[in-house]
């Protein structure tokens, strides 16, 4: 059996010299999302144009886990 991606979360970022902000929807994955069954996909835009990122770009993610829900 091979792992397949069943859920994707697509995030669009708007980038300027002052800040980078995202319209972040409520994304929910479960504890059963393991082994490559879920992914986050990012696009970055500046002035409504795609902003290509170099391979040297680094992304830092902060994930908040819900408890008891």
mmCIF file of the N, C-alpha and C atoms, coordinates in Angstrom:
data_MODEL
# 
_entry.id   MODEL 
# 
loop_
_atom_site.group_PDB 
_atom_site.id 
_atom_site.type_symbol 
_atom_site.label_atom_id 
_atom_site.label_alt_id 
_atom_site.label_comp_id 
_atom_site.label_asym_id 
_atom_site.label_entity_id 
_atom_site.label_seq_id 
_atom_site.pdbx_PDB_ins_code 
_atom_site.Cartn_x 
_atom_site.Cartn_y 
_atom_site.Cartn_z 
_atom_site.occupancy 
_atom_site.B_iso_or_equiv 
_atom_site.pdbx_formal_charge 
_atom_site.auth_seq_id 
_atom_site.auth_comp_id 
_atom_site.auth_asym_id 
_atom_site.auth_atom_id 
_atom_site.pdbx_PDB_model_num 
ATOM 1   N N  . UNK A 1 1  ? 0.841   -1.186 0.000  1.00 0.00 ? 1  UNK A N  1 
ATOM 2   C CA . UNK A 1 1  ? 0.000   0.000  0.000  1.00 0.00 ? 1  UNK A CA 1 
ATOM 3   C C  . UNK A 1 1  ? 0.882   1.243  0.000  1.00 0.00 ? 1  UNK A C  1 
ATOM 4   N N  . UNK A 1 2  ? 0.598   2.178  -0.879 1.00 0.00 ? 2  UNK A N  1 
ATOM 5   C CA . UNK A 1 2  ? 1.361   3.419  -0.930 1.00 0.00 ? 2  UNK A CA 1 
ATOM 6   C C  . UNK A 1 2  ? 0.570   4.538  -0.283 1.00 0.00 ? 2  UNK A C  1 
ATOM 7   N N  . UNK A 1 3  ? 1.305   5.492  0.269  1.00 0.00 ? 3  UNK A N  1 
ATOM 8   C CA . UNK A 1 3  ? 0.642   6.648  0.877  1.00 0.00 ? 3  UNK A CA 1 
ATOM 9   C C  . UNK A 1 3  ? 0.125   7.573  -0.212 1.00 0.00 ? 3  UNK A C  1 
ATOM 10  N N  . UNK A 1 4  ? -1.073  8.066  -0.028 1.00 0.00 ? 4  UNK A N  1 
ATOM 11  C CA . UNK A 1 4  ? -1.660  9.024  -0.952 1.00 0.00 ? 4  UNK A CA 1 
ATOM 12  C C  . UNK A 1 4  ? -2.061  10.259 -0.170 1.00 0.00 ? 4  UNK A C  1 
ATOM 13  N N  . UNK A 1 5  ? -2.025  11.398 -0.838 1.00 0.00 ? 5  UNK A N  1 
ATOM 14  C CA . UNK A 1 5  ? -2.434  12.637 -0.187 1.00 0.00 ? 5  UNK A CA 1 
ATOM 15  C C  . UNK A 1 5  ? -3.925  12.808 -0.406 1.00 0.00 ? 5  UNK A C  1 
ATOM 16  N N  . UNK A 1 6  ? -4.673  12.829 0.668  1.00 0.00 ? 6  UNK A N  1 
ATOM 17  C CA . UNK A 1 6  ? -6.120  12.932 0.590  1.00 0.00 ? 6  UNK A CA 1 
ATOM 18  C C  . UNK A 1 6  ? -6.619  14.341 0.878  1.00 0.00 ? 6  UNK A C  1 
ATOM 19  N N  . UNK A 1 7  ? -5.843  15.156 1.597  1.00 0.00 ? 7  UNK A N  1 
ATOM 20  C CA . UNK A 1 7  ? -6.265  16.511 1.951  1.00 0.00 ? 7  UNK A CA 1 
ATOM 21  C C  . UNK A 1 7  ? -5.137  17.485 1.647  1.00 0.00 ? 7  UNK A C  1 
ATOM 22  N N  . UNK A 1 8  ? -5.483  18.633 1.115  1.00 0.00 ? 8  UNK A N  1 
ATOM 23  C CA . UNK A 1 8  ? -4.520  19.706 0.886  1.00 0.00 ? 8  UNK A CA 1 
ATOM 24  C C  . UNK A 1 8  ? -5.062  20.979 1.505  1.00 0.00 ? 8  UNK A C  1 
ATOM 25  N N  . UNK A 1 9  ? -4.186  21.768 2.075  1.00 0.00 ? 9  UNK A N  1 
ATOM 26  C CA . UNK A 1 9  ? -4.541  23.095 2.571  1.00 0.00 ? 9  UNK A CA 1 
ATOM 27  C C  . UNK A 1 9  ? -3.692  24.082 1.790  1.00 0.00 ? 9  UNK A C  1 
ATOM 28  N N  . UNK A 1 10 ? -4.332  24.967 1.045  1.00 0.00 ? 10 UNK A N  1 
ATOM 29  C CA . UNK A 1 10 ? -3.622  25.917 0.200  1.00 0.00 ? 10 UNK A CA 1 
ATOM 30  C C  . UNK A 1 10 ? -3.703  27.290 0.843  1.00 0.00 ? 10 UNK A C  1 
ATOM 31  N N  . UNK A 1 11 ? -2.538  27.903 1.090  1.00 0.00 ? 11 UNK A N  1 
ATOM 32  C CA . UNK A 1 11 ? -2.460  29.207 1.743  1.00 0.00 ? 11 UNK A CA 1 
ATOM 33  C C  . UNK A 1 11 ? -1.863  30.217 0.781  1.00 0.00 ? 11 UNK A C  1 
ATOM 34  N N  . UNK A 1 12 ? -2.512  31.365 0.636  1.00 0.00 ? 12 UNK A N  1 
ATOM 35  C CA . UNK A 1 12 ? -2.007  32.448 -0.203 1.00 0.00 ? 12 UNK A CA 1 
ATOM 36  C C  . UNK A 1 12 ? -1.480  33.560 0.690  1.00 0.00 ? 12 UNK A C  1 
ATOM 37  N N  . UNK A 1 13 ? -0.230  33.980 0.455  1.00 0.00 ? 13 UNK A N  1 
ATOM 38  C CA . UNK A 1 13 ? 0.392   35.052 1.218  1.00 0.00 ? 13 UNK A CA 1 
ATOM 39  C C  . UNK A 1 13 ? 0.513   36.297 0.356  1.00 0.00 ? 13 UNK A C  1 
ATOM 40  N N  . UNK A 1 14 ? 0.301   37.453 0.965  1.00 0.00 ? 14 UNK A N  1 
ATOM 41  C CA . UNK A 1 14 ? 0.533   38.742 0.320  1.00 0.00 ? 14 UNK A CA 1 
ATOM 42  C C  . UNK A 1 14 ? 1.775   39.341 0.970  1.00 0.00 ? 14 UNK A C  1 
ATOM 43  N N  . UNK A 1 15 ? 2.779   39.678 0.160  1.00 0.00 ? 15 UNK A N  1 
ATOM 44  C CA . UNK A 1 15 ? 4.077   40.105 0.676  1.00 0.00 ? 15 UNK A CA 1 
ATOM 45  C C  . UNK A 1 15 ? 4.336   41.552 0.295  1.00 0.00 ? 15 UNK A C  1 
ATOM 46  N N  . UNK A 1 16 ? 4.823   42.342 1.251  1.00 0.00 ? 16 UNK A N  1 
ATOM 47  C CA . UNK A 1 16 ? 5.253   43.714 0.982  1.00 0.00 ? 16 UNK A CA 1 
ATOM 48  C C  . UNK A 1 16 ? 6.522   43.974 1.783  1.00 0.00 ? 16 UNK A C  1 
ATOM 49  N N  . UNK A 1 17 ? 7.076   45.177 1.642  1.00 0.00 ? 17 UNK A N  1 
ATOM 50  C CA . UNK A 1 17 ? 8.285   45.518 2.392  1.00 0.00 ? 17 UNK A CA 1 
ATOM 51  C C  . UNK A 1 17 ? 8.008   45.603 3.886  1.00 0.00 ? 17 UNK A C  1 
ATOM 52  N N  . UNK A 1 18 ? 6.771   45.869 4.265  1.00 0.00 ? 18 UNK A N  1 
ATOM 53  C CA . UNK A 1 18 ? 6.440   46.031 5.676  1.00 0.00 ? 18 UNK A CA 1 
ATOM 54  C C  . UNK A 1 18 ? 6.041   44.720 6.354  1.00 0.00 ? 18 UNK A C  1 
ATOM 55  N N  . UNK A 1 19 ? 5.337   43.850 5.647  1.00 0.00 ? 19 UNK A N  1 
ATOM 56  C CA . UNK A 1 19 ? 4.835   42.638 6.305  1.00 0.00 ? 19 UNK A CA 1 
ATOM 57  C C  . UNK A 1 19 ? 4.519   41.543 5.293  1.00 0.00 ? 19 UNK A C  1 
ATOM 58  N N  . UNK A 1 20 ? 4.226   40.408 5.830  1.00 0.00 ? 20 UNK A N  1 
ATOM 59  C CA . UNK A 1 20 ? 3.717   39.285 5.037  1.00 0.00 ? 20 UNK A CA 1 
ATOM 60  C C  . UNK A 1 20 ? 2.513   38.748 5.782  1.00 0.00 ? 20 UNK A C  1 
ATOM 61  N N  . UNK A 1 21 ? 1.370   38.731 5.119  1.00 0.00 ? 21 UNK A N  1 
ATOM 62  C CA . UNK A 1 21 ? 0.171   38.255 5.800  1.00 0.00 ? 21 UNK A CA 1 
ATOM 63  C C  . UNK A 1 21 ? -0.539  37.235 4.928  1.00 0.00 ? 21 UNK A C  1 
ATOM 64  N N  . UNK A 1 22 ? -1.272  36.373 5.601  1.00 0.00 ? 22 UNK A N  1 
ATOM 65  C CA . UNK A 1 22 ? -1.990  35.316 4.891  1.00 0.00 ? 22 UNK A CA 1 
ATOM 66  C C  . UNK A 1 22 ? -3.440  35.333 5.295  1.00 0.00 ? 22 UNK A C  1 
ATOM 67  N N  . UNK A 1 23 ? -4.280  35.016 4.340  1.00 0.00 ? 23 UNK A N  1 
ATOM 68  C CA . UNK A 1 23 ? -5.685  34.791 4.629  1.00 0.00 ? 23 UNK A CA 1 
ATOM 69  C C  . UNK A 1 23 ? -5.785  33.321 5.021  1.00 0.00 ? 23 UNK A C  1 
ATOM 70  N N  . UNK A 1 24 ? -5.754  33.064 6.327  1.00 0.00 ? 24 UNK A N  1 
ATOM 71  C CA . UNK A 1 24 ? -5.659  31.688 6.818  1.00 0.00 ? 24 UNK A CA 1 
ATOM 72  C C  . UNK A 1 24 ? -7.040  31.160 7.182  1.00 0.00 ? 24 UNK A C  1 
ATOM 73  N N  . UNK A 1 25 ? -7.506  30.182 6.444  1.00 0.00 ? 25 UNK A N  1 
ATOM 74  C CA . UNK A 1 25 ? -8.793  29.570 6.789  1.00 0.00 ? 25 UNK A CA 1 
ATOM 75  C C  . UNK A 1 25 ? -8.625  28.629 7.978  1.00 0.00 ? 25 UNK A C  1 
ATOM 76  N N  . UNK A 1 26 ? -9.722  28.151 8.499  1.00 0.00 ? 26 UNK A N  1 
ATOM 77  C CA . UNK A 1 26 ? -9.662  27.150 9.558  1.00 0.00 ? 26 UNK A CA 1 
ATOM 78  C C  . UNK A 1 26 ? -9.324  25.812 8.916  1.00 0.00 ? 26 UNK A C  1 
ATOM 79  N N  . UNK A 1 27 ? -8.098  25.375 9.099  1.00 0.00 ? 27 UNK A N  1 
ATOM 80  C CA . UNK A 1 27 ? -7.638  24.121 8.516  1.00 0.00 ? 27 UNK A CA 1 
ATOM 81  C C  . UNK A 1 27 ? -7.631  23.074 9.613  1.00 0.00 ? 27 UNK A C  1 
ATOM 82  N N  . UNK A 1 28 ? -8.236  21.940 9.348  1.00 0.00 ? 28 UNK A N  1 
ATOM 83  C CA . UNK A 1 28 ? -8.292  20.882 10.353 1.00 0.00 ? 28 UNK A CA 1 
ATOM 84  C C  . UNK A 1 28 ? -7.768  19.583 9.770  1.00 0.00 ? 28 UNK A C  1 
ATOM 85  N N  . UNK A 1 29 ? -6.758  19.056 10.416 1.00 0.00 ? 29 UNK A N  1 
ATOM 86  C CA . UNK A 1 29 ? -6.263  17.725 10.117 1.00 0.00 ? 29 UNK A CA 1 
ATOM 87  C C  . UNK A 1 29 ? -6.487  16.887 11.361 1.00 0.00 ? 29 UNK A C  1 
ATOM 88  N N  . UNK A 1 30 ? -6.525  15.597 11.217 1.00 0.00 ? 30 UNK A N  1 
ATOM 89  C CA . UNK A 1 30 ? -6.734  14.734 12.382 1.00 0.00 ? 30 UNK A CA 1 
ATOM 90  C C  . UNK A 1 30 ? -5.462  13.963 12.698 1.00 0.00 ? 30 UNK A C  1 
ATOM 91  N N  . UNK A 1 31 ? -5.470  13.281 13.827 1.00 0.00 ? 31 UNK A N  1 
ATOM 92  C CA . UNK A 1 31 ? -4.302  12.493 14.218 1.00 0.00 ? 31 UNK A CA 1 
ATOM 93  C C  . UNK A 1 31 ? -4.079  11.322 13.273 1.00 0.00 ? 31 UNK A C  1 
ATOM 94  N N  . UNK A 1 32 ? -5.059  11.012 12.457 1.00 0.00 ? 32 UNK A N  1 
ATOM 95  C CA . UNK A 1 32 ? -4.894  9.936  11.481 1.00 0.00 ? 32 UNK A CA 1 
ATOM 96  C C  . UNK A 1 32 ? -4.187  10.415 10.220 1.00 0.00 ? 32 UNK A C  1 
ATOM 97  N N  . UNK A 1 33 ? -3.948  11.732 10.109 1.00 0.00 ? 33 UNK A N  1 
ATOM 98  C CA . UNK A 1 33 ? -3.233  12.284 8.961  1.00 0.00 ? 33 UNK A CA 1 
ATOM 99  C C  . UNK A 1 33 ? -1.737  12.083 9.185  1.00 0.00 ? 33 UNK A C  1 
ATOM 100 N N  . UNK A 1 34 ? -1.235  10.939 8.804  1.00 0.00 ? 34 UNK A N  1 
ATOM 101 C CA . UNK A 1 34 ? 0.185   10.646 9.001  1.00 0.00 ? 34 UNK A CA 1 
ATOM 102 C C  . UNK A 1 34 ? 0.722   9.941  7.762  1.00 0.00 ? 34 UNK A C  1 
ATOM 103 N N  . UNK A 1 35 ? 2.020   9.903  7.664  1.00 0.00 ? 35 UNK A N  1 
ATOM 104 C CA . UNK A 1 35 ? 2.637   9.192  6.549  1.00 0.00 ? 35 UNK A CA 1 
ATOM 105 C C  . UNK A 1 35 ? 2.395   9.826  5.195  1.00 0.00 ? 35 UNK A C  1 
ATOM 106 N N  . UNK A 1 36 ? 2.252   11.142 5.145  1.00 0.00 ? 36 UNK A N  1 
ATOM 107 C CA . UNK A 1 36 ? 2.092   11.817 3.866  1.00 0.00 ? 36 UNK A CA 1 
ATOM 108 C C  . UNK A 1 36 ? 0.669   11.924 3.382  1.00 0.00 ? 36 UNK A C  1 
ATOM 109 N N  . UNK A 1 37 ? -0.321  11.819 4.274  1.00 0.00 ? 37 UNK A N  1 
ATOM 110 C CA . UNK A 1 37 ? -1.714  11.903 3.835  1.00 0.00 ? 37 UNK A CA 1 
ATOM 111 C C  . UNK A 1 37 ? -2.247  13.323 3.847  1.00 0.00 ? 37 UNK A C  1 
ATOM 112 N N  . UNK A 1 38 ? -1.496  14.274 4.376  1.00 0.00 ? 38 UNK A N  1 
ATOM 113 C CA . UNK A 1 38 ? -1.925  15.676 4.411  1.00 0.00 ? 38 UNK A CA 1 
ATOM 114 C C  . UNK A 1 38 ? -0.740  16.555 4.030  1.00 0.00 ? 38 UNK A C  1 
ATOM 115 N N  . UNK A 1 39 ? -1.033  17.728 3.474  1.00 0.00 ? 39 UNK A N  1 
ATOM 116 C CA . UNK A 1 39 ? 0.057   18.633 3.102  1.00 0.00 ? 39 UNK A CA 1 
ATOM 117 C C  . UNK A 1 39 ? -0.426  20.067 3.174  1.00 0.00 ? 39 UNK A C  1 
ATOM 118 N N  . UNK A 1 40 ? 0.516   20.982 3.338  1.00 0.00 ? 40 UNK A N  1 
ATOM 119 C CA . UNK A 1 40 ? 0.258   22.420 3.250  1.00 0.00 ? 40 UNK A CA 1 
ATOM 120 C C  . UNK A 1 40 ? 0.959   22.919 1.996  1.00 0.00 ? 40 UNK A C  1 
ATOM 121 N N  . UNK A 1 41 ? 0.265   23.706 1.200  1.00 0.00 ? 41 UNK A N  1 
ATOM 122 C CA . UNK A 1 41 ? 0.822   24.233 -0.045 1.00 0.00 ? 41 UNK A CA 1 
ATOM 123 C C  . UNK A 1 41 ? 0.773   25.752 0.031  1.00 0.00 ? 41 UNK A C  1 
ATOM 124 N N  . UNK A 1 42 ? 1.900   26.418 -0.228 1.00 0.00 ? 42 UNK A N  1 
ATOM 125 C CA . UNK A 1 42 ? 2.003   27.861 -0.089 1.00 0.00 ? 42 UNK A CA 1 
ATOM 126 C C  . UNK A 1 42 ? 2.222   28.530 -1.436 1.00 0.00 ? 42 UNK A C  1 
ATOM 127 N N  . UNK A 1 43 ? 1.594   29.682 -1.629 1.00 0.00 ? 43 UNK A N  1 
ATOM 128 C CA . UNK A 1 43 ? 1.928   30.565 -2.739 1.00 0.00 ? 43 UNK A CA 1 
ATOM 129 C C  . UNK A 1 43 ? 2.179   31.948 -2.160 1.00 0.00 ? 43 UNK A C  1 
ATOM 130 N N  . UNK A 1 44 ? 3.147   32.649 -2.708 1.00 0.00 ? 44 UNK A N  1 
ATOM 131 C CA . UNK A 1 44 ? 3.454   34.008 -2.255 1.00 0.00 ? 44 UNK A CA 1 
ATOM 132 C C  . UNK A 1 44 ? 3.220   34.958 -3.420 1.00 0.00 ? 44 UNK A C  1 
ATOM 133 N N  . UNK A 1 45 ? 2.561   36.084 -3.141 1.00 0.00 ? 45 UNK A N  1 
ATOM 134 C CA . UNK A 1 45 ? 2.261   37.070 -4.181 1.00 0.00 ? 45 UNK A CA 1 
ATOM 135 C C  . UNK A 1 45 ? 2.671   38.458 -3.717 1.00 0.00 ? 45 UNK A C  1 
ATOM 136 N N  . UNK A 1 46 ? 3.075   39.275 -4.680 1.00 0.00 ? 46 UNK A N  1 
ATOM 137 C CA . UNK A 1 46 ? 3.373   40.684 -4.431 1.00 0.00 ? 46 UNK A CA 1 
ATOM 138 C C  . UNK A 1 46 ? 2.713   41.472 -5.546 1.00 0.00 ? 46 UNK A C  1 
ATOM 139 N N  . UNK A 1 47 ? 1.891   42.438 -5.174 1.00 0.00 ? 47 UNK A N  1 
ATOM 140 C CA . UNK A 1 47 ? 1.144   43.241 -6.148 1.00 0.00 ? 47 UNK A CA 1 
ATOM 141 C C  . UNK A 1 47 ? 0.346   42.348 -7.101 1.00 0.00 ? 47 UNK A C  1 
ATOM 142 N N  . UNK A 1 48 ? -0.295  41.330 -6.550 1.00 0.00 ? 48 UNK A N  1 
ATOM 143 C CA . UNK A 1 48 ? -1.126  40.373 -7.294 1.00 0.00 ? 48 UNK A CA 1 
ATOM 144 C C  . UNK A 1 48 ? -0.371  39.560 -8.337 1.00 0.00 ? 48 UNK A C  1 
ATOM 145 N N  . UNK A 1 49 ? 0.949   39.482 -8.219 1.00 0.00 ? 49 UNK A N  1 
ATOM 146 C CA . UNK A 1 49 ? 1.760   38.646 -9.103 1.00 0.00 ? 49 UNK A CA 1 
ATOM 147 C C  . UNK A 1 49 ? 2.448   37.573 -8.267 1.00 0.00 ? 49 UNK A C  1 
ATOM 148 N N  . UNK A 1 50 ? 2.611   36.393 -8.841 1.00 0.00 ? 50 UNK A N  1 
ATOM 149 C CA . UNK A 1 50 ? 3.320   35.333 -8.131 1.00 0.00 ? 50 UNK A CA 1 
ATOM 150 C C  . UNK A 1 50 ? 4.737   35.771 -7.815 1.00 0.00 ? 50 UNK A C  1 
ATOM 151 N N  . UNK A 1 51 ? 5.190   35.444 -6.613 1.00 0.00 ? 51 UNK A N  1 
ATOM 152 C CA . UNK A 1 51 ? 6.528   35.805 -6.163 1.00 0.00 ? 51 UNK A CA 1 
ATOM 153 C C  . UNK A 1 51 ? 7.348   34.519 -6.056 1.00 0.00 ? 51 UNK A C  1 
ATOM 154 N N  . UNK A 1 52 ? 8.233   34.284 -7.023 1.00 0.00 ? 52 UNK A N  1 
ATOM 155 C CA . UNK A 1 52 ? 9.024   33.053 -6.960 1.00 0.00 ? 52 UNK A CA 1 
ATOM 156 C C  . UNK A 1 52 ? 10.022  33.123 -5.809 1.00 0.00 ? 52 UNK A C  1 
ATOM 157 N N  . UNK A 1 53 ? 10.221  32.007 -5.146 1.00 0.00 ? 53 UNK A N  1 
ATOM 158 C CA . UNK A 1 53 ? 11.165  31.932 -4.040 1.00 0.00 ? 53 UNK A CA 1 
ATOM 159 C C  . UNK A 1 53 ? 12.356  31.090 -4.460 1.00 0.00 ? 53 UNK A C  1 
ATOM 160 N N  . UNK A 1 54 ? 13.539  31.505 -4.041 1.00 0.00 ? 54 UNK A N  1 
ATOM 161 C CA . UNK A 1 54 ? 14.736  30.741 -4.374 1.00 0.00 ? 54 UNK A CA 1 
ATOM 162 C C  . UNK A 1 54 ? 14.811  29.492 -3.508 1.00 0.00 ? 54 UNK A C  1 
ATOM 163 N N  . UNK A 1 55 ? 15.670  28.596 -3.891 1.00 0.00 ? 55 UNK A N  1 
ATOM 164 C CA . UNK A 1 55 ? 15.841  27.371 -3.102 1.00 0.00 ? 55 UNK A CA 1 
ATOM 165 C C  . UNK A 1 55 ? 16.466  27.671 -1.746 1.00 0.00 ? 55 UNK A C  1 
ATOM 166 N N  . UNK A 1 56 ? 17.047  28.866 -1.582 1.00 0.00 ? 56 UNK A N  1 
ATOM 167 C CA . UNK A 1 56 ? 17.646  29.247 -0.301 1.00 0.00 ? 56 UNK A CA 1 
ATOM 168 C C  . UNK A 1 56 ? 16.612  29.818 0.670  1.00 0.00 ? 56 UNK A C  1 
ATOM 169 N N  . UNK A 1 57 ? 15.390  30.013 0.216  1.00 0.00 ? 57 UNK A N  1 
ATOM 170 C CA . UNK A 1 57 ? 14.344  30.570 1.083  1.00 0.00 ? 57 UNK A CA 1 
ATOM 171 C C  . UNK A 1 57 ? 14.011  29.591 2.199  1.00 0.00 ? 57 UNK A C  1 
ATOM 172 N N  . UNK A 1 58 ? 13.754  30.144 3.387  1.00 0.00 ? 58 UNK A N  1 
ATOM 173 C CA . UNK A 1 58 ? 13.378  29.320 4.530  1.00 0.00 ? 58 UNK A CA 1 
ATOM 174 C C  . UNK A 1 58 ? 11.993  29.713 5.001  1.00 0.00 ? 58 UNK A C  1 
ATOM 175 N N  . UNK A 1 59 ? 11.203  28.733 5.376  1.00 0.00 ? 59 UNK A N  1 
ATOM 176 C CA . UNK A 1 59 ? 9.848   28.963 5.872  1.00 0.00 ? 59 UNK A CA 1 
ATOM 177 C C  . UNK A 1 59 ? 9.767   28.446 7.297  1.00 0.00 ? 59 UNK A C  1 
ATOM 178 N N  . UNK A 1 60 ? 9.212   29.267 8.190  1.00 0.00 ? 60 UNK A N  1 
ATOM 179 C CA . UNK A 1 60 ? 9.000   28.852 9.571  1.00 0.00 ? 60 UNK A CA 1 
ATOM 180 C C  . UNK A 1 60 ? 7.509   28.707 9.798  1.00 0.00 ? 60 UNK A C  1 
ATOM 181 N N  . UNK A 1 61 ? 7.097   27.555 10.280 1.00 0.00 ? 61 UNK A N  1 
ATOM 182 C CA . UNK A 1 61 ? 5.687   27.291 10.552 1.00 0.00 ? 61 UNK A CA 1 
ATOM 183 C C  . UNK A 1 61 ? 5.453   27.220 12.048 1.00 0.00 ? 61 UNK A C  1 
ATOM 184 N N  . UNK A 1 62 ? 4.329   27.751 12.469 1.00 0.00 ? 62 UNK A N  1 
ATOM 185 C CA . UNK A 1 62 ? 3.889   27.605 13.856 1.00 0.00 ? 62 UNK A CA 1 
ATOM 186 C C  . UNK A 1 62 ? 2.538   26.923 13.818 1.00 0.00 ? 62 UNK A C  1 
ATOM 187 N N  . UNK A 1 63 ? 2.423   25.806 14.482 1.00 0.00 ? 63 UNK A N  1 
ATOM 188 C CA . UNK A 1 63 ? 1.170   25.061 14.492 1.00 0.00 ? 63 UNK A CA 1 
ATOM 189 C C  . UNK A 1 63 ? 0.581   25.085 15.895 1.00 0.00 ? 63 UNK A C  1 
ATOM 190 N N  . UNK A 1 64 ? -0.696  25.368 15.968 1.00 0.00 ? 64 UNK A N  1 
ATOM 191 C CA . UNK A 1 64 ? -1.402  25.383 17.241 1.00 0.00 ? 64 UNK A CA 1 
ATOM 192 C C  . UNK A 1 64 ? -2.324  24.172 17.269 1.00 0.00 ? 64 UNK A C  1 
ATOM 193 N N  . UNK A 1 65 ? -2.143  23.331 18.254 1.00 0.00 ? 65 UNK A N  1 
ATOM 194 C CA . UNK A 1 65 ? -2.950  22.123 18.363 1.00 0.00 ? 65 UNK A CA 1 
ATOM 195 C C  . UNK A 1 65 ? -4.169  22.391 19.222 1.00 0.00 ? 65 UNK A C  1 
ATOM 196 N N  . UNK A 1 66 ? -5.303  21.915 18.778 1.00 0.00 ? 66 UNK A N  1 
ATOM 197 C CA . UNK A 1 66 ? -6.504  22.044 19.595 1.00 0.00 ? 66 UNK A CA 1 
ATOM 198 C C  . UNK A 1 66 ? -6.491  20.942 20.646 1.00 0.00 ? 66 UNK A C  1 
ATOM 199 N N  . UNK A 1 67 ? -7.148  21.203 21.758 1.00 0.00 ? 67 UNK A N  1 
ATOM 200 C CA . UNK A 1 67 ? -7.207  20.197 22.818 1.00 0.00 ? 67 UNK A CA 1 
ATOM 201 C C  . UNK A 1 67 ? -8.661  19.891 23.129 1.00 0.00 ? 67 UNK A C  1 
ATOM 202 N N  . UNK A 1 68 ? -8.967  18.628 23.171 1.00 0.00 ? 68 UNK A N  1 
ATOM 203 C CA . UNK A 1 68 ? -10.299 18.203 23.568 1.00 0.00 ? 68 UNK A CA 1 
ATOM 204 C C  . UNK A 1 68 ? -11.409 18.491 22.592 1.00 0.00 ? 68 UNK A C  1 
ATOM 205 N N  . UNK A 1 69 ? -11.086 18.769 21.338 1.00 0.00 ? 69 UNK A N  1 
ATOM 206 C CA . UNK A 1 69 ? -12.123 19.050 20.346 1.00 0.00 ? 69 UNK A CA 1 
ATOM 207 C C  . UNK A 1 69 ? -12.074 18.043 19.236 1.00 0.00 ? 69 UNK A C  1 
# 
